[in-house]
Amino acid sequence: MQKKLFVSTLPYLLIFLACLLVYIPVVTFDFQRGWDDGWMVKNHYTILGFTPENLKAVFTEFHVAQYGPVNEIIYMAIFSIFGYDPVAYHLYPLLLHILNSCMVLLLIRKVIDGRTDATTAHNVAFLTAALFAVHPLQVESIAWISASKIPLYTFFVLLAMLAYIRYIRTGKIFFYVIAFLLFVCAFGSKEQCIVLPATLFLLDWALGRTSFACGEKPEDSSVAKESWSYLVLEKLPFILFALFGGLVTYANQSAGVIERWAGYSFGQRMVFACYSIVEYFGKMALPVNLLHLYPFPIAPGKALPVHFFVYPFIIAATVIFLVKIIKRRHWPVVFGLLFFLINMALMLHVISMSRFSVIADRYVYLGCTGIFFVVTWYGVLWLRKKTDATRKWTIVAAVCYLFYLGIYAHFRTYVWKDSGTLKKEFRELIDEDLLKQNRIQNHEDQ
């Protein structure tokens, strides 16, 4: 009994230790006083505390075009106990990330339960969670206090998905209600969660509830199939709340800011979307030269550089390739890619929003789970077919890769030590951008 308990808890313990080793420097960092922390964390809401008037303001006001009452209440609670102690505020997103990493492990296990043997399921879930836990793209969401709303909304979304899976498998309405309440909490953390209804439809398909078969033996699904009309009706509260939240958010965004970025045409935004997808994939595979700010390549109203039009062709070629090779047994590709695209949909510039970066590391915090799942699923299955020698060297290479990610993430955290270190990176970015523009101008002059 004790051995079984140890084996079942060991993956979660390893994830916990990995997160601590990689991100523990953040507890020694200061606030980013010159980069949002000065108004998002240290504001009048936290100082005024839990008075009826202040709570009403927290839940009804958009503070500098941002709506996140649940996150703000946690800031208020931390302030009421520790004051403006940066250690407490940095511990908050770190603890959330540890919990999220463990829930990713649990979620993947729930999705692939019964689709493969227990050992493969265990390895796929653990490796997916390990990549999620230590990948350098996650640093921004953990080391920057103002980005804590991203691991917070992810926390509620992951819990909502787990509750929804429980509802599917038990039929108990209690878990459905819990999933919806968690969705509301997620919206109170960050508006990006409004895509959750689409993710729930994806879970319906992955778990075998839909008329579209998922996997080689759809008849083996342990849940009852439902009609699409029933599934839509079932999600109606989620869909209506998502529409309400999306419309309210868009209406309350700073009009001047939106108009500034609305200067990009629809065609340019689609090119930005293709560029963003390619960039995110590249940074997930081999994270190098990560930055806290990736400026748009042009100002609104200007023409796009010619080389940017390569990205739509890359996306089109990839889609054609996938359509040709994907068969029913390749359901993990469909699930992983759709999970990524759904959770990145609002950050790909198709809808004009108030953003200052063409891409951002924090935007991919949850969506990367889908890609990590695809990689680990096929990696583990491929490894099973190889010789002992090949498996040994592949495992060594995989461990080295994970160490590379963890070490890079560890040292990447120090960029967020304080406003001085972040401004240093920003100055270097500006200098590099000016140098690049000068080279382009000199080339055109010639």
VEXDREN-2710 file (C-alpha; in Angstrom, 1 decimal):
% VEXDREN-2710
k/r/px/py/pz
1/MET/0.0/0.0/0.0
2/GLN/2.8/2.4/1.0
3/LYS/4.8/1.6/-2.2
4/LYS/1.7/2.2/-4.4
5/LEU/1.1/5.5/-2.7
6/PHE/4.7/6.5/-3.2
7/VAL/4.6/5.6/-6.9
8/SER/1.4/7.5/-7.5
9/THR/2.7/10.7/-5.7
10/LEU/6.3/10.6/-7.0
11/PRO/5.5/12.4/-10.3
12/TYR/3.8/15.2/-8.5
13/LEU/6.7/15.5/-6.0
14/LEU/9.2/15.7/-8.9
15/ILE/7.1/18.4/-10.6
16/PHE/7.1/20.3/-7.3
17/LEU/10.8/20.0/-6.9
18/ALA/11.5/21.0/-10.5
19/CYS/9.4/24.2/-10.2
20/LEU/11.2/25.1/-6.9
21/LEU/14.7/24.6/-8.4
22/VAL/13.9/26.6/-11.5
23/TYR/11.9/29.5/-10.2
24/ILE/13.0/29.9/-6.6
25/PRO/15.1/33.0/-7.4
26/VAL/11.8/35.0/-7.9
27/VAL/11.1/35.2/-4.2
28/THR/14.2/37.5/-3.8
29/PHE/13.0/39.9/-6.6
30/ASP/11.5/43.4/-6.2
31/PHE/8.4/44.8/-7.8
32/GLN/8.5/45.9/-11.4
33/ARG/7.8/49.5/-10.4
34/GLY/8.3/50.8/-14.0
35/TRP/6.4/48.0/-15.7
36/ASP/2.8/47.7/-14.5
37/ASP/3.4/46.6/-10.9
38/GLY/3.3/50.2/-10.0
39/TRP/-0.4/50.5/-10.8
40/MET/-1.7/46.9/-11.1
41/VAL/-0.4/45.6/-7.8
42/LYS/0.3/48.7/-5.8
43/ASN/-3.0/50.6/-6.2
44/HIS/-5.8/52.1/-4.2
45/TYR/-7.8/48.8/-4.1
46/THR/-5.2/47.0/-2.1
47/ILE/-4.7/49.9/0.3
48/LEU/-8.4/50.5/1.0
49/GLY/-8.9/46.8/1.8
50/PHE/-12.1/44.8/2.3
51/THR/-14.7/47.5/2.8
52/PRO/-18.1/47.2/1.1
53/GLU/-17.4/50.2/-1.1
54/ASN/-14.0/49.0/-2.2
55/LEU/-15.3/45.5/-2.9
56/LYS/-18.0/47.0/-5.1
57/ALA/-15.5/49.0/-7.0
58/VAL/-13.2/46.0/-7.5
59/PHE/-16.1/44.0/-9.1
60/THR/-17.6/46.8/-11.1
61/GLU/-14.7/48.8/-12.4
62/PHE/-12.2/48.3/-15.2
63/HIS/-8.9/49.5/-13.7
64/VAL/-6.8/51.0/-16.6
65/ALA/-8.9/48.9/-19.1
66/GLN/-8.2/45.7/-17.0
67/TYR/-10.8/43.5/-15.3
68/GLY/-9.6/41.0/-12.8
69/PRO/-11.5/41.2/-9.4
70/VAL/-10.5/37.7/-8.3
71/ASN/-6.8/38.5/-8.8
72/GLU/-7.2/41.9/-7.2
73/ILE/-8.9/40.4/-4.1
74/ILE/-5.9/38.1/-3.7
75/TYR/-3.6/41.1/-3.9
76/MET/-5.7/42.7/-1.2
77/ALA/-5.5/39.6/1.0
78/ILE/-1.7/39.5/0.6
79/PHE/-1.4/43.2/1.5
80/SER/-3.6/42.9/4.5
81/ILE/-1.3/40.2/5.9
82/PHE/2.2/41.1/4.6
83/GLY/1.8/44.7/3.3
84/TYR/3.8/45.4/0.2
85/ASP/6.3/42.7/0.8
86/PRO/7.5/41.5/-2.6
87/VAL/8.4/38.0/-1.3
88/ALA/4.7/37.3/-0.6
89/TYR/3.6/38.6/-3.9
90/HIS/6.2/36.6/-5.8
91/LEU/5.3/33.4/-3.9
92/TYR/1.7/33.7/-5.1
93/PRO/2.3/33.0/-8.9
94/LEU/5.0/30.5/-8.1
95/LEU/2.6/28.4/-6.0
96/LEU/0.0/28.7/-8.7
97/HIS/2.4/27.5/-11.3
98/ILE/3.2/24.4/-9.1
99/LEU/-0.5/23.6/-8.8
100/ASN/-1.1/24.2/-12.5
101/SER/1.8/21.9/-13.5
102/CYS/0.3/19.1/-11.3
103/MET/-3.1/19.6/-12.7
104/VAL/-1.7/19.4/-16.3
105/LEU/-0.4/16.0/-15.3
106/LEU/-3.8/15.0/-14.0
107/LEU/-5.7/16.4/-16.9
108/ILE/-3.6/14.5/-19.5
109/ARG/-4.0/11.3/-17.6
110/LYS/-7.8/11.8/-17.6
111/VAL/-7.9/12.5/-21.4
112/ILE/-5.8/9.5/-22.4
113/ASP/-7.2/7.1/-19.8
114/GLY/-8.0/3.8/-21.5
115/ARG/-6.4/4.8/-24.8
116/THR/-3.1/3.1/-24.1
117/ASP/-1.4/1.1/-21.4
118/ALA/-0.8/2.5/-17.9
119/THR/2.9/2.9/-18.3
120/THR/2.6/4.9/-21.5
121/ALA/-0.1/7.0/-20.1
122/HIS/2.0/7.7/-17.0
123/ASN/5.0/8.7/-19.1
124/VAL/3.1/10.9/-21.5
125/ALA/1.3/12.8/-18.7
126/PHE/4.4/13.2/-16.7
127/LEU/6.6/14.5/-19.6
128/THR/3.8/16.9/-20.7
129/ALA/3.6/18.3/-17.2
130/ALA/7.4/18.5/-16.9
131/LEU/7.7/20.5/-20.1
132/PHE/4.9/22.8/-18.9
133/ALA/6.6/23.2/-15.6
134/VAL/10.1/24.1/-16.6
135/HIS/9.8/25.7/-20.1
136/PRO/11.4/29.1/-20.3
137/LEU/8.3/30.6/-22.0
138/GLN/6.6/30.3/-18.6
139/VAL/9.1/32.6/-16.8
140/GLU/7.3/35.8/-17.6
141/SER/4.0/34.6/-16.0
142/ILE/5.8/33.6/-12.8
143/ALA/8.5/36.2/-12.3
144/TRP/6.3/39.2/-13.2
145/ILE/3.8/39.8/-10.4
146/SER/1.4/41.7/-12.7
147/ALA/1.2/38.6/-15.0
148/SER/-0.1/36.5/-12.0
149/LYS/-3.6/36.7/-13.4
150/ILE/-2.4/34.3/-16.2
151/PRO/-1.5/31.4/-13.9
152/LEU/-4.6/32.3/-11.8
153/TYR/-7.0/32.1/-14.7
154/THR/-5.3/28.9/-15.9
155/PHE/-5.7/27.4/-12.4
156/PHE/-9.5/27.9/-12.6
157/VAL/-9.7/26.8/-16.2
158/LEU/-7.8/23.5/-15.5
159/LEU/-10.0/22.9/-12.5
160/ALA/-13.1/23.6/-14.6
161/MET/-11.9/21.1/-17.2
162/LEU/-11.3/18.4/-14.6
163/ALA/-14.7/19.1/-13.1
164/TYR/-16.3/18.8/-16.5
165/ILE/-14.6/15.5/-17.2
166/ARG/-15.9/14.3/-13.9
167/TYR/-19.4/15.4/-14.9
168/ILE/-19.1/13.6/-18.2
169/ARG/-18.0/10.3/-16.6
170/THR/-20.5/10.4/-13.6
171/GLY/-23.4/12.3/-15.0
172/LYS/-23.7/14.2/-11.8
173/ILE/-25.0/17.8/-12.3
174/PHE/-23.0/18.9/-9.2
175/PHE/-19.7/18.7/-11.2
176/TYR/-21.3/20.6/-14.1
177/VAL/-22.3/23.5/-11.7
178/ILE/-18.8/23.4/-10.2
179/ALA/-17.3/23.7/-13.7
180/PHE/-19.4/26.7/-14.5
181/LEU/-18.6/28.5/-11.2
182/LEU/-14.9/27.9/-11.9
183/PHE/-15.4/29.4/-15.3
184/VAL/-16.9/32.5/-13.7
185/CYS/-13.9/32.7/-11.3
186/ALA/-11.5/32.3/-14.3
187/PHE/-13.2/35.3/-16.0
188/GLY/-12.8/37.2/-12.8
189/SER/-9.0/36.5/-13.1
190/LYS/-8.5/37.2/-16.8
191/GLU/-10.8/37.6/-19.8
192/GLN/-8.7/35.2/-22.0
193/CYS/-10.7/32.4/-20.4
194/ILE/-13.8/33.1/-22.5
195/VAL/-12.7/30.4/-25.0
196/LEU/-13.4/27.7/-22.4
197/PRO/-16.7/26.6/-24.1
198/ALA/-14.7/25.6/-27.2
199/THR/-12.3/23.7/-25.1
200/LEU/-15.2/21.8/-23.5
201/PHE/-16.4/20.8/-27.0
202/LEU/-12.9/19.5/-27.7
203/LEU/-13.0/17.4/-24.5
204/ASP/-16.4/16.0/-25.6
205/TRP/-14.8/14.9/-28.9
206/ALA/-11.6/13.5/-27.2
207/LEU/-13.6/11.5/-24.7
208/GLY/-15.9/10.0/-27.3
209/ARG/-19.2/11.9/-26.7
210/THR/-19.6/13.2/-30.3
211/SER/-20.6/11.6/-33.5
212/PHE/-17.2/12.2/-34.9
213/ALA/-15.0/9.3/-34.0
214/CYS/-11.8/10.0/-32.0
215/GLY/-9.3/7.2/-32.0
216/GLU/-9.0/3.8/-33.8
217/LYS/-11.7/2.2/-31.7
218/PRO/-14.4/4.8/-30.9
219/GLU/-16.8/2.1/-29.7
220/ASP/-14.4/1.6/-26.7
221/SER/-15.3/5.0/-25.3
222/SER/-16.5/4.7/-21.7
223/VAL/-19.0/7.6/-22.0
224/ALA/-22.3/7.8/-23.8
225/LYS/-22.5/9.6/-27.2
226/GLU/-24.7/12.7/-27.4
227/SER/-26.2/14.6/-30.3
228/TRP/-24.6/17.9/-31.2
229/SER/-27.9/19.7/-30.4
230/TYR/-27.7/18.3/-26.9
231/LEU/-24.0/19.2/-26.5
232/VAL/-24.7/22.8/-27.6
233/LEU/-27.7/23.1/-25.3
234/GLU/-25.6/21.7/-22.5
235/LYS/-22.9/24.3/-23.0
236/LEU/-25.4/27.2/-23.4
237/PRO/-24.7/28.7/-20.0
238/PHE/-21.0/28.7/-20.7
239/ILE/-21.5/30.1/-24.2
240/LEU/-23.8/32.9/-23.1
241/PHE/-21.5/33.9/-20.2
242/ALA/-18.5/33.8/-22.6
243/LEU/-20.3/36.1/-25.1
244/PHE/-21.4/38.5/-22.3
245/GLY/-17.8/38.6/-20.9
246/GLY/-16.3/39.1/-24.3
247/LEU/-18.6/42.0/-25.2
248/VAL/-18.3/43.7/-21.9
249/THR/-14.5/43.4/-22.0
250/TYR/-14.3/44.8/-25.6
251/ALA/-16.7/47.6/-24.8
252/ASN/-14.6/48.7/-21.7
253/GLN/-11.2/48.5/-23.3
254/SER/-9.7/51.9/-23.6
255/ALA/-11.1/53.3/-26.9
256/GLY/-8.0/55.2/-27.7
257/VAL/-5.7/52.2/-27.3
258/ILE/-7.9/50.0/-29.4
259/GLU/-8.1/52.6/-32.2
260/ARG/-4.4/52.8/-32.2
261/TRP/-3.9/49.1/-32.9
262/ALA/-7.0/49.0/-35.1
263/GLY/-4.9/50.8/-37.7
264/TYR/-3.7/47.4/-38.9
265/SER/-5.8/46.1/-41.7
266/PHE/-7.5/42.7/-41.5
267/GLY/-5.0/41.3/-44.0
268/GLN/-2.1/42.5/-41.9
269/ARG/-3.6/41.0/-38.7
270/MET/-4.0/37.7/-40.5
271/VAL/-0.3/37.8/-41.4
272/PHE/0.5/38.7/-37.8
273/ALA/-1.5/35.6/-36.7
274/CYS/0.5/33.3/-39.0
275/TYR/3.7/34.9/-37.9
276/SER/2.7/34.5/-34.2
277/ILE/1.9/30.8/-34.6
278/VAL/5.2/30.1/-36.3
279/GLU/7.1/32.1/-33.7
280/TYR/5.4/30.3/-30.8
281/PHE/6.2/26.9/-32.3
282/GLY/9.8/27.9/-32.8
283/LYS/10.1/29.2/-29.2
284/MET/8.5/26.1/-27.8
285/ALA/10.8/23.8/-29.7
286/LEU/14.1/25.8/-29.1
287/PRO/13.7/28.8/-26.8
288/VAL/16.5/31.2/-27.4
289/ASN/16.8/35.0/-27.3
290/LEU/13.6/35.3/-25.3
291/LEU/12.5/38.9/-24.5
292/HIS/9.9/40.5/-22.4
293/LEU/8.7/42.7/-25.3
294/TYR/8.4/41.8/-29.0
295/PRO/7.5/45.0/-30.8
296/PHE/5.3/45.0/-33.8
297/PRO/7.4/45.1/-37.0
298/ILE/5.6/48.2/-38.3
299/ALA/3.5/51.1/-37.0
300/PRO/-0.2/51.0/-37.8
301/GLY/-0.9/52.2/-41.3
302/LYS/2.5/51.2/-42.7
303/ALA/3.3/48.5/-45.2
304/LEU/4.4/45.1/-43.9
305/PRO/8.0/43.9/-44.7
306/VAL/7.9/41.5/-47.7
307/HIS/9.5/38.6/-45.7
308/PHE/6.4/38.5/-43.4
309/PHE/4.3/37.1/-46.3
310/VAL/6.3/33.9/-46.0
311/TYR/4.4/33.0/-42.8
312/PRO/1.0/32.5/-44.3
313/PHE/2.5/30.1/-46.9
314/ILE/4.2/28.2/-44.0
315/ILE/0.9/27.8/-42.2
316/ALA/-1.0/26.8/-45.4
317/ALA/1.7/24.2/-46.3
318/THR/1.5/22.8/-42.8
319/VAL/-2.3/22.5/-42.8
320/ILE/-2.2/20.8/-46.2
321/PHE/0.4/18.3/-44.9
322/LEU/-1.5/17.6/-41.8
323/VAL/-4.8/17.0/-43.7
324/LYS/-3.1/14.5/-45.9
325/ILE/-1.4/12.5/-43.1
326/ILE/-3.8/12.7/-40.2
327/LYS/-6.0/9.6/-39.9
328/ARG/-8.3/8.6/-37.1
329/ARG/-5.5/7.0/-35.1
330/HIS/-3.7/10.4/-35.1
331/TRP/-6.3/12.0/-32.8
332/PRO/-3.6/13.4/-30.5
333/VAL/-2.4/15.7/-33.3
334/VAL/-5.9/17.1/-33.7
335/PHE/-6.5/17.4/-30.0
336/GLY/-3.1/19.0/-29.2
337/LEU/-3.2/21.5/-32.1
338/LEU/-6.8/22.5/-31.4
339/PHE/-6.1/22.9/-27.7
340/PHE/-3.3/25.2/-28.6
341/LEU/-5.2/27.3/-31.2
342/ILE/-8.4/27.6/-29.0
343/ASN/-6.4/28.9/-26.0
344/MET/-4.4/31.2/-28.2
345/ALA/-7.3/32.4/-30.4
346/LEU/-7.7/35.8/-28.7
347/MET/-3.9/36.5/-28.8
348/LEU/-3.3/36.0/-32.5
349/HIS/-4.5/39.5/-33.7
350/VAL/-7.4/38.3/-35.7
351/ILE/-9.5/40.5/-33.4
352/SER/-7.9/43.9/-32.9
353/MET/-7.1/44.3/-29.2
354/SER/-5.0/46.7/-27.1
355/ARG/-1.6/44.9/-27.2
356/PHE/1.9/46.4/-27.4
357/SER/3.6/43.2/-28.5
358/VAL/3.1/41.1/-31.6
359/ILE/3.8/38.1/-29.5
360/ALA/4.4/37.6/-25.7
361/ASP/5.7/34.6/-23.8
362/ARG/2.9/34.8/-21.2
363/TYR/0.2/34.4/-23.9
364/VAL/1.2/30.8/-24.6
365/TYR/1.2/29.8/-20.9
366/LEU/-1.8/27.4/-21.1
367/GLY/-1.9/26.8/-24.9
368/CYS/1.5/25.3/-25.0
369/THR/0.1/22.2/-23.1
370/GLY/-1.5/21.0/-26.3
371/ILE/1.8/21.0/-28.3
372/PHE/3.8/19.4/-25.4
373/PHE/1.2/16.7/-25.3
374/VAL/1.5/15.9/-29.0
375/VAL/5.3/15.8/-28.8
376/THR/5.4/13.5/-25.7
377/TRP/2.7/11.2/-27.0
378/TYR/4.5/10.4/-30.3
379/GLY/7.9/10.5/-28.6
380/VAL/6.9/7.9/-26.1
381/LEU/5.2/5.7/-28.7
382/TRP/8.2/6.0/-31.0
383/LEU/10.6/5.0/-28.2
384/ARG/8.6/1.9/-27.4
385/LYS/9.5/0.5/-30.9
386/LYS/13.2/1.1/-30.6
387/THR/16.1/-1.1/-29.4
388/ASP/17.4/-0.8/-25.9
389/ALA/20.5/1.1/-27.1
390/THR/18.4/3.6/-29.0
391/ARG/16.0/4.0/-26.0
392/LYS/19.0/4.7/-23.7
393/TRP/20.5/7.4/-25.8
394/THR/17.1/9.0/-26.6
395/ILE/16.3/9.1/-22.9
396/VAL/19.7/10.7/-22.2
397/ALA/19.0/13.3/-25.0
398/ALA/15.5/14.0/-23.5
399/VAL/16.9/14.5/-20.0
400/CYS/19.6/16.9/-21.4
401/TYR/16.9/18.8/-23.2
402/LEU/14.8/19.1/-20.1
403/PHE/17.9/20.3/-18.2
404/TYR/18.6/22.9/-20.9
405/LEU/15.0/24.2/-20.6
406/GLY/15.2/24.3/-16.8
407/ILE/18.6/26.0/-16.7
408/TYR/17.6/28.5/-19.3
409/ALA/14.4/29.3/-17.4
410/HIS/16.3/29.6/-14.1
411/PHE/18.7/32.2/-15.5
412/ARG/15.9/33.9/-17.5
413/THR/14.1/34.7/-14.2
414/TYR/17.0/37.1/-13.2
415/VAL/15.9/39.5/-16.0
416/TRP/12.9/40.2/-13.9
417/LYS/14.8/40.9/-10.7
418/ASP/13.8/44.6/-10.7
419/SER/13.0/47.5/-13.0
420/GLY/16.7/48.1/-13.6
421/THR/17.4/44.7/-15.1
422/LEU/14.3/44.8/-17.2
423/LYS/15.1/48.3/-18.5
424/LYS/18.6/47.0/-19.4
425/GLU/17.1/44.4/-21.6
426/PHE/14.6/46.9/-23.1
427/ARG/17.5/49.3/-23.9
428/GLU/19.4/46.5/-25.6
429/LEU/16.2/45.6/-27.6
430/ILE/15.7/49.2/-28.7
431/ASP/19.4/49.5/-29.7
432/GLU/19.2/46.3/-31.7
433/ASP/15.9/47.4/-33.4
434/LEU/17.4/50.8/-34.3
435/LEU/20.5/49.1/-35.8
436/LYS/18.3/46.8/-37.8
437/GLN/16.2/49.8/-39.1
438/ASN/19.4/51.6/-40.1
439/ARG/20.7/48.6/-42.0
440/ILE/17.3/48.4/-43.9
441/GLN/17.4/52.1/-44.6
442/ASN/21.0/52.0/-45.8
443/HIS/20.2/49.0/-48.1
444/GLU/17.2/50.9/-49.6
445/ASP/19.4/54.1/-50.1
446/GLN/21.9/52.0/-52.1
END
